[in-house]
Amino acid sequence: MSLDNLEFLSITDQAQDFPMHYHDTFCIAYVRSGIEQTQLQNQTLLCTAGAISVTHPYEVHTTPVLDKDIGVSFDTLYLSNDVVKFFLNGKTLNFSERVIFDDTLTQLFFQLKEAQEKQDVSITEQYLKNFIQQLSLYSTVSSYHYDDCIRDFNTINCYIENNLTQKISLEDLAKIANINKFSFTRKFRTETGLTPINYLLMKKIMAAKTAIHKNSELTQIAYQYNFTDMAHFSRTFKRYIGISPKVFQDRLIPVLE
């Protein structure tokens, strides 16, 4: 089994609000200090230090910082739904309990993080299996399809995915949908929770993030995805990821083989 989609990201003293966005993975965050506030479409989560929070794949959310003088520090595990399904015989997890206090789960979280950093594949797989099994105690196991939220816009999404390195306007997207741009914006936001432009920026940043490797030229990536300059790219990257592309690059570890 490939663990390429297993990713940890650590952020310290985050004082900037994240915009509305989603990930195509489970986002499992351990809060080291401060209070993490996550606003979902119908729910607000408050996760204090020592707890773990969970958001589902494709779940639109934002994380406004409650106290910008203090900020919040956390470690996030981005866990692919394919990996979850591998260990659950084709099923996936669905959470109603989103904030979890569990010493065993926390211990497994950091054992998994350490194993991944050491590039120990066999131990990583074992800790990952144990972590998912412990996490499943707080969820139901189902065959839910998390990407249903964008299926109604499959043509639009395919166009965006295939043209991320091109300039795409709101008028271009509305034309594909065969409605005027105002109606398209309203419909898109109602269905997905995001404006088309916010969605496009999010997709560009997530693709650019994947393109960054240890020896990548960041300026080249910025221009590849049609950001006006490095400052614009860095500012937008930090809004969605929480750290600058240079800091992200410096923290990269080799891909598990």
Phi, psi and omega in degrees: 000134179278136178251022182300330184270008177269119186221136172248144176220126180252133180230134182243132176055047177295122182238005182249133177293140170277142176286172175300131182196175169215168174238157177270017178233168164289137174251113184242110189245131172260123182272119179276321179205157182082193178234123177271121176255125178240122178257114173266178182295327183232017186200146173242129180253138174240116184244116182269171182303135180095357181249164178243133176249154183227131166238148183278161171302141177064015179271114182291130181204165172222160182231081177293137180278125183291316181231101184288344176286331180260318182076190179218139179243134185204160173243131181244133172258120174265109189248113181300138177296330177297322178293317177302312182296328178300316183275349180245025176055046175090353178268173178225181183254145176221121190254133166258328174270115188255340179244120191236126170255111183204110183297323180295316179296318178298316179299316179295323178304311184280333172295320177296316179299315180294319180296320179294318180296329179275357179061034178266098189295312185295317179290323177301315180297320181293315178295323180295316177300314180294321180295314181295320178297318179292320179296326183294344177295340183254015184219172166261153178257126186213181177250029183300142177258108186287340183272010179301332186296339181247002183294328179293343180244035185300319180296316178297314182297318178297319179298315179297313181302323183277352185227029183297335179269005179252165173280123180239127180256163175300323179297322178299314183292318179297324180295320178296321179283349178063036173221165181290160189295330180289316177294321179297314180301315181296314181295317181297316181292322179297319185280325188249342184085002182231150170285155179302320182290319177298319178298316181297315179298317179301314181295321178296316181292319180295323177291318179297321178300317178294330183281346183279125174234178185304323185252016181292148171269108187295324179297321178297319178294320179302313180287329179301322181261019170065034168276147189295326177198179183296324180296317178297316179297313182296318181296316181289320178301314182294326178300320185268328186258330179103345176223163181286160178299329179291316177296318178301314180298317181296333183271353184299141173246158180303151179289138176299134177262000000 
